[in-house]
Amino acid sequence: MHTYKMTPVETPVPAAQPDAAAQPLSFSEQVIAREKQYVLQNYGRYPLVLARGRGAWVYDPDGNRYLDLLSGIGVNALGHAHPRLLRVLREQAGLMIHISNLYYHEYQGRLAERLARVSGLQRSFFCNSGTEAMEAAIKMARAHGQAVHPDKYELVALENSFHGRSIGALSVTGQPKYQKPFGPLLPGVRFVPMHDVAALEAAVNERTAGILMEPVQGEGGVYPVPPAMVRKARELADRHDALLIFDEIQCGVGRLGTWFAFQGIDPVVMPDVLASAKPVGCGIPIGFVLCNERAARTIPAGMHGTTFGGGPLATRVALEFMDVLEELLPQVRARGDYFRHKLETLKSRYSFIRDVRVHGLMIGVELDRPGKDLVAGCMKEGLLINCTHDVVLRLLPPYIISESEIDKAARILNRVFKRWGTA
Ligand SMILES: *Cc1c(COP(=O)(O)O)cnc(C)c1O
């Protein structure tokens, strides 16, 4: 008879050190210690454990509260525990969460219809994340190019961009620090500086299948692409029969106070393909691609797909969000303006603030030095923000943020800035 032994884990859990003087670990410390041992150490997390949220506030296990101005990196657009989302989540979870894309359900088509109406782009493809949406967009460009000529596969993207972590999306991400460990990436990708219309013109030719850009770069530091650059991209895409692809994963779906970022460009520049994700499901994973019929024709039945994408729970929640957003849109712009006013005041007070960039509720505060300590300082004072590109404080508040919450955030920022400025 065989006796089976369980394979031991690589690093056995150390027995608690019987050190009489040592304090027992708090709940939060236990949570962090367990993750450090068993979870892939690919994130540099802040030492904060969160247990629940309500509105724009989140709470740690001890009941301390934090004003959440990052909202899960722009995902929790309606904050936490929004009653209208809870209602549809509870009801739909009791009916059906998932069925796969082998069958129809009511909500995928309804959401697609809704998105078409507000964007002017006729068709949707649903997936589960931003990088997957970019992957679908890149495949559309490739398929479009291959239908013309085998050499038409090049992609033109912007320097300092961020499009996601899958190999395709990473290949068009213009930041060597993300790309370097994973080469070789997709061939035929060219990067041009965001302000260089001539470089864009030189990079696009008849071998170009797609031109990609974030209308407002997010991870790169909250930089809007100059309208002249966007217009030139449209013109070049038309001249050379390429698809123009906007990555609105962070800046889209209400973040700027319009349904989509491209609608804020004057005059509006329509893409052929638009990818979005972050706020759409308010925390339920969902991403999508919108496209015109010209781009949609590149993907006939069987050519692309996903198991989870467009399920009844995610699409129904997104549809409810679209309803709520319709009422909230004017407020997003107004709250952004209110925030800008507060941040401009801080800028006039502290010389280490180089620039304040406020686009709806997409906010960057550029410093003259790394801002990591500031983020930690704010956390101690009960304010969650983020720092991107070392020197840009990034705020992506929930769309439901109130003026008094913005006042509160500004007071905390002022306190932390004051200490920092004299340090
Ligand atoms: C977050 C982000 C992505 C990647 O989305 P994931 O959901 O993390 O895969 C791509 N592009 C932009 C502009 C983003 O902000």
The ligand as a Gaussian input file, in Angstrom:
#p B3LYP/6-31G(d) Opt

LIG

0 1
 C       -4.896000      51.001000     -17.080000
 C       -4.629000      51.266000     -18.501000
 C       -4.449000      50.218000     -19.409000
 C       -4.416000      48.775000     -18.979000
 O       -5.629000      48.379000     -18.410000
 P       -5.689000      47.061000     -17.483000
 O       -7.146000      46.951000     -17.133000
 O       -4.812000      47.310000     -16.310000
 O       -5.221000      45.936000     -18.318000
 C       -4.248000      50.546000     -20.738000
 N       -4.258000      51.824000     -21.167000
 C       -4.446000      52.849000     -20.318000
 C       -4.477000      54.242000     -20.852000
 C       -4.628000      52.609000     -18.962000
 O       -4.768000      53.632000     -18.114000

